[in-house]
Amino acid sequence: MFKVGLEDYTVYGKHGAYQAEHAYEQPFIVSIWVELVNNQFSDELSKTINYADLQNVAHNVIANSPPIKLMETMISEMFEEISQNKLVRKISIRIQKPEAKLLIRVGSQ
């Protein structure tokens, strides 16, 4: 099984559940991993997923779209676009929003 991924790609967008979040850009950190249907290695780009294409998908959904309220919606849009590629068996997407306004701080500080 071969996997291709884009890890911790930072892209800026105006998204969030609250109207105030649509007024300014904030970072979103995106990781996308795809598992390929083909288990045989080939040194041909046409027989794999170009990680630059994964980067373009993340960039288009976050930087080039009107405000989206939920990260789940962003993930769904990315999933729909990536899953059109016949070489993809499985998709894993994680989006982090490090500057989200939380009532209680979690994670590393």
C-alpha positions as CSV (number, residue, x, y, z in Angstrom):
1,M,0.0,0.0,0.0
2,F,1.3,3.4,-1.0
3,K,0.4,6.7,0.7
4,V,1.0,10.2,-0.5
5,G,0.5,13.1,1.8
6,L,0.6,16.8,2.5
7,E,1.4,17.5,6.1
8,D,0.8,20.7,8.0
9,Y,0.2,23.0,5.1
10,T,-0.7,26.5,6.3
11,V,-3.3,28.4,4.3
12,Y,-5.2,31.6,5.2
13,G,-8.9,32.1,4.9
14,K,-11.9,33.9,6.4
15,H,-14.0,31.1,7.8
16,G,-15.7,30.2,11.0
17,A,-19.1,29.8,12.8
18,Y,-19.1,33.4,13.9
19,Q,-19.7,36.3,11.6
20,A,-16.7,38.2,13.1
21,E,-14.4,35.5,11.8
22,H,-15.4,36.3,8.2
23,A,-13.8,39.8,8.5
24,Y,-10.2,38.7,8.8
25,E,-7.9,36.0,7.6
26,Q,-6.7,33.4,10.0
27,P,-4.4,30.3,9.5
28,F,-5.8,26.9,8.9
29,I,-3.3,24.0,9.0
30,V,-4.2,21.2,6.7
31,S,-2.9,17.6,6.4
32,I,-4.2,15.3,3.7
33,W,-3.2,11.7,3.2
34,V,-4.4,9.5,0.4
35,E,-3.9,5.8,0.0
36,L,-3.4,4.6,-3.6
37,V,-5.3,1.7,-5.2
38,N,-2.2,0.6,-7.0
39,N,0.3,-1.4,-4.9
40,Q,2.9,-1.6,-7.5
41,F,5.5,1.2,-7.5
42,S,6.1,3.2,-10.7
43,D,8.3,6.2,-11.1
44,E,5.6,7.9,-13.3
45,L,3.7,10.9,-11.9
46,S,0.7,9.8,-13.9
47,K,0.5,6.6,-11.8
48,T,0.3,8.4,-8.4
49,I,-1.2,11.4,-6.7
50,N,0.8,14.6,-7.0
51,Y,1.0,16.2,-3.6
52,A,0.9,19.6,-5.3
53,D,-2.6,18.7,-6.4
54,L,-3.5,18.1,-2.7
55,Q,-2.0,21.5,-1.9
56,N,-4.2,23.1,-4.6
57,V,-7.3,21.5,-3.3
58,A,-6.7,22.8,0.3
59,H,-5.8,26.2,-1.0
60,N,-8.8,26.5,-3.3
61,V,-11.3,25.4,-0.5
62,I,-9.8,27.7,2.2
63,A,-8.2,30.7,0.4
64,N,-10.5,31.0,-2.6
65,S,-13.9,30.3,-1.4
66,P,-16.6,32.4,0.4
67,P,-16.8,32.0,4.1
68,I,-17.5,28.5,5.4
69,K,-18.9,28.1,8.9
70,L,-17.7,24.6,9.7
71,M,-14.4,22.8,9.2
72,E,-16.4,19.7,8.5
73,T,-17.8,21.4,5.4
74,M,-14.3,22.3,4.3
75,I,-13.3,18.6,4.7
76,S,-16.3,17.5,2.8
77,E,-15.5,19.8,-0.2
78,M,-11.8,18.6,-0.2
79,F,-12.9,15.0,0.0
80,E,-15.3,15.4,-2.9
81,E,-12.6,16.8,-5.1
82,I,-9.9,14.3,-4.2
83,S,-12.2,11.3,-4.4
84,Q,-12.8,12.0,-8.1
85,N,-9.3,10.7,-8.8
86,K,-9.5,7.0,-9.7
87,L,-6.1,6.3,-8.1
88,V,-7.4,7.1,-4.6
89,R,-8.6,4.3,-2.3
90,K,-8.7,6.1,1.0
91,I,-8.6,9.7,2.2
92,S,-7.6,11.2,5.5
93,I,-8.0,14.9,6.1
94,R,-7.2,17.0,9.2
95,I,-7.7,20.7,9.6
96,Q,-6.5,22.7,12.5
97,K,-7.4,26.2,13.4
98,P,-4.7,27.4,15.8
99,E,-6.1,30.9,16.3
100,A,-9.7,29.8,17.1
101,K,-11.2,31.7,19.9
102,L,-11.8,29.1,22.6
103,L,-13.2,29.6,26.1
104,I,-10.7,27.1,27.5
105,R,-7.2,26.8,26.0
106,V,-6.1,23.3,25.0
107,G,-3.0,21.8,23.6
108,S,0.5,23.2,23.7
109,Q,0.9,26.9,24.7
